[in-house]
Amino acid sequence: MNDDDIERRVTHLVDGHRRFARFEPFSGALALASLDEAYAVQRAFVQDLIASQHTRLAGYKIGLTSPRMQAMCGIDSPIAGRVLANRVLGDGVTLRRRDFGRLGIEFEIAVRIGRALPPEGAPYAFADVATAVAAVAPAVEVVDDRNAEYQGLDMASLVADNSWNAGLILGAWRTCWPDLAELPGRVSRNGEFFDEGHGRDVLGHPAHALTWLANHLAAHGEGLRAGDVVATGSLVPTQFPAGPERWHYRLGGMGELDFQVID
């Protein structure tokens, strides 16, 4: 796939988001032959967003890391996306549903990288990435699936569309933490308990997801940088707010965050 082929797909994505068009898999002349092609489109798409929105790369999201998320999407392996700095939000934020094709929210454990993991250091093991983490925070990934049909979801098209990342809400960072596998994440909606998951639901441990990401990036000549923020995957399935709602997320004793959704 040459640069012109990539650019045609990027234009298609940009136009689809501008029009709030329903997500459709690439097909016909735009069909993607492999995940490598999908990630090449993703990189170009994100670079276009960075240039047009005058922002920078803040880090990454890892998707489909829990059995419930993989079952929801019918995909049995993790995927990666990129998080832009202008889409990193703070506790207490208000999200407007009309700003998205379809707003989804995912409740996660985020980490901040303290020591770079460059491509030349790969392959990385669990201990390599676990000791590279400098801080941990509760996080909610904001996704925009543009009313995608989940039956028979095309993994390559999902990846090309930046794995649907549309932002990240971050709580306060903590520089000391217990075993992340045992951390419970408790979700409430409008003051009532809604769902719960644990760090172990993310590939057994969030650092396993981070190891996958570090080696995935290295395979493409990239690496994690000191200061990068990484959302390691949702502890519970994606939720799609149906109207004005208030959400609360508590990550064990590690902190909590609140946000609201309006029409």
C-alpha positions in Angstrom: 0.0 0.0 0.0 1.6 3.3 -1.1 1.2 6.8 0.3 -1.7 7.6 -2.0 -3.6 4.5 -0.9 -3.1 5.5 2.7 -4.2 9.1 2.0 -7.4 8.0 0.3 -8.4 6.0 3.4 -7.4 8.8 5.8 -9.6 11.2 3.7 -12.5 8.7 4.0 -12.1 8.5 7.8 -11.8 12.3 8.2 -14.9 12.8 6.1 -16.9 10.1 8.0 -16.2 11.7 11.3 -17.0 15.2 10.0 -20.4 14.0 8.8 -21.0 11.8 11.9 -21.5 9.0 9.4 -22.1 5.5 10.6 -19.0 3.4 10.9 -18.7 1.0 7.9 -15.8 -1.4 7.2 -13.5 -0.4 4.4 -14.6 -2.3 1.3 -14.0 -2.5 -2.4 -11.0 -0.5 -3.5 -10.5 0.8 0.0 -10.5 -2.7 1.7 -7.5 -3.4 4.0 -5.5 -6.5 3.3 -3.8 -6.8 6.7 -3.5 -5.4 10.2 -0.2 -3.9 9.2 -2.0 -1.9 6.6 -4.6 -0.9 9.2 -2.0 0.4 11.6 -0.3 2.3 8.7 -3.6 4.1 8.1 -4.1 4.7 11.8 -0.7 6.4 12.1 -1.4 8.6 9.1 -5.0 9.4 10.3 -3.6 10.4 13.8 -0.9 12.6 12.2 -3.6 14.3 10.2 -5.6 15.0 13.4 -2.4 16.2 15.2 -1.8 18.7 12.4 -5.3 19.9 12.0 -6.0 20.2 15.8 -2.6 21.7 16.6 -1.9 19.1 19.3 0.5 16.2 20.1 0.5 12.6 20.9 -0.1 12.0 24.7 0.0 8.2 24.7 -1.9 5.1 23.8 -5.0 3.1 24.5 -5.1 -0.7 24.5 -8.4 -2.2 23.6 -10.1 -5.6 23.8 -8.0 -6.8 26.7 -10.8 -8.5 28.8 -12.9 -11.5 28.0 -16.1 -9.5 28.2 -14.8 -6.8 25.8 -13.5 -9.5 23.3 -16.9 -11.2 23.4 -18.7 -8.0 22.8 -16.7 -7.2 19.7 -16.1 -10.8 18.5 -12.3 -10.2 18.4 -10.0 -12.4 20.5 -6.8 -10.2 20.5 -5.8 -6.8 21.8 -5.7 -3.7 19.6 -3.9 -0.3 20.0 -4.9 3.3 19.4 -3.4 6.7 20.0 -4.5 9.3 22.5 -4.1 13.0 21.6 -3.2 15.6 24.2 -6.2 17.8 23.5 -8.4 14.9 24.3 -7.0 14.2 27.7 -9.7 15.4 30.2 -9.9 15.9 33.9 -12.2 14.8 36.8 -15.6 16.5 36.7 -15.8 16.9 32.9 -19.1 17.1 31.0 -19.4 15.1 27.8 -22.0 16.0 25.2 -23.5 13.1 23.3 -24.1 15.3 20.2 -20.3 15.7 19.8 -20.0 12.0 18.9 -21.4 9.6 16.3 -22.2 7.4 19.3 -20.6 8.1 22.7 -19.2 5.1 24.6 -17.4 5.0 27.9 -14.9 2.4 29.3 -13.6 2.2 32.8 -9.8 1.5 33.0 -6.5 1.6 34.8 -4.2 4.1 33.3 -0.4 4.2 33.7 2.2 6.8 33.1 5.5 5.7 31.7 8.6 6.8 33.7 11.3 5.1 31.7 11.3 4.9 27.9 10.9 1.5 26.2 12.5 2.1 22.8 12.1 -0.4 19.9 15.7 -1.5 20.0 15.1 -2.9 23.5 12.4 -5.4 22.4 11.2 -8.0 22.9 10.1 -6.8 26.4 9.0 -9.0 29.2 6.5 -8.4 32.0 9.2 -7.2 34.4 10.6 -4.8 31.9 7.4 -2.9 31.5 6.1 -3.2 35.1 9.3 -1.4 36.4 8.9 1.3 33.7 5.6 2.5 35.1 5.9 5.7 37.2 2.3 6.3 38.2 -1.2 4.8 38.1 -4.6 6.5 37.9 -8.3 5.7 37.4 -9.3 6.5 33.8 -12.3 6.4 31.6 -11.7 6.0 27.9 -14.1 8.0 25.7 -14.9 6.1 22.5 -16.8 6.9 19.4 -18.0 3.8 17.5 -20.2 5.9 15.2 -23.1 3.4 15.6 -21.0 0.5 14.4 -22.6 -3.0 13.9 -20.8 -5.4 16.3 -21.9 -8.5 14.5 -19.0 -9.5 12.2 -17.0 -6.4 13.2 -14.0 -5.9 10.9 -10.9 -5.7 13.1 -8.7 -3.9 10.5 -11.2 -1.2 9.9 -11.7 -0.6 13.6 -7.9 -0.3 14.0 -7.6 2.1 11.1 -10.2 4.4 12.8 -7.7 4.8 15.7 -9.4 1.9 17.5 -12.3 4.4 18.1 -10.4 6.4 20.7 -12.0 9.8 21.2 -10.5 10.9 24.5 -9.4 9.9 28.0 -10.7 11.2 31.4 -8.0 10.9 34.1 -8.2 10.9 37.8 -5.3 11.8 40.1 -2.0 10.0 39.6 -0.5 7.9 42.4 3.1 6.9 42.6 2.6 4.0 45.0 0.1 1.2 44.3 -0.8 -2.3 45.3 -1.0 -5.3 43.0 -2.8 -4.0 40.0 -4.3 -7.4 39.3 -6.3 -7.2 42.6 -7.6 -3.6 42.2 -11.4 -3.5 42.0 -13.0 -0.9 39.7 -16.5 0.0 40.8 -18.8 1.9 38.5 -22.0 3.8 39.6 -24.5 5.6 37.4 -26.8 8.3 38.8 -25.8 7.3 42.3 -26.5 3.6 42.0 -24.1 0.7 41.6 -23.8 -0.3 37.9 -20.9 -2.8 37.4 -17.5 -3.9 38.7 -14.3 -5.4 37.4 -10.7 -6.0 38.5 -7.3 -5.4 37.2 -6.9 -9.1 36.6 -9.7 -8.9 34.0 -7.1 -7.1 31.7 -5.1 -10.0 30.3 -4.6 -11.3 33.8 -2.7 -8.1 34.8 -2.6 -4.6 33.2 1.2 -5.0 32.8 0.6 -7.9 30.5 -1.4 -5.5 28.3 1.4 -3.0 28.5 3.9 -5.6 27.5 1.8 -6.4 24.5 1.7 -2.7 23.5 5.5 -2.2 24.0 6.3 -5.2 21.7 3.6 -4.2 19.2 5.0 -0.7 18.9 8.6 -2.1 18.6 7.5 -4.3 15.7 6.6 -1.1 13.9 9.8 0.8 14.8 8.2 2.8 17.6 8.4 2.8 21.4 6.9 4.1 24.5 8.4 7.4 25.7 8.8 8.6 29.3 5.7 10.6 30.1 3.4 8.6 27.8 -0.1 7.8 29.2 -1.5 4.4 28.5 -5.1 3.2 29.1 -4.7 -0.5 29.6 -8.2 -1.7 28.8 -11.7 -1.7 30.1 -12.6 -3.6 33.3 -16.3 -3.8 32.2 -17.9 -3.7 28.8 -18.4 -0.4 26.9 -21.4 1.6 28.0 -23.4 3.9 25.8 -25.1 6.6 27.8 -28.7 7.0 26.6 -29.3 10.5 28.0 -28.3 12.9 30.8 -26.4 10.7 33.3 -23.9 11.1 36.1 -21.2 8.5 36.4 -18.8 7.7 39.2 -15.7 5.4 39.0 -13.7 4.3 42.0 -10.5 2.3 41.5 -10.0 0.5 44.8 -8.2 2.8 47.2 -6.3 4.4 44.3 -8.7 7.2 43.7 -12.0 8.0 41.9 -13.4 10.3 39.3 -16.8 11.8 38.3 -18.2 13.0 35.1 -21.6 13.7 33.5 -23.1 13.1 30.1 -25.6 15.6 28.6 -27.4 15.5 25.3 
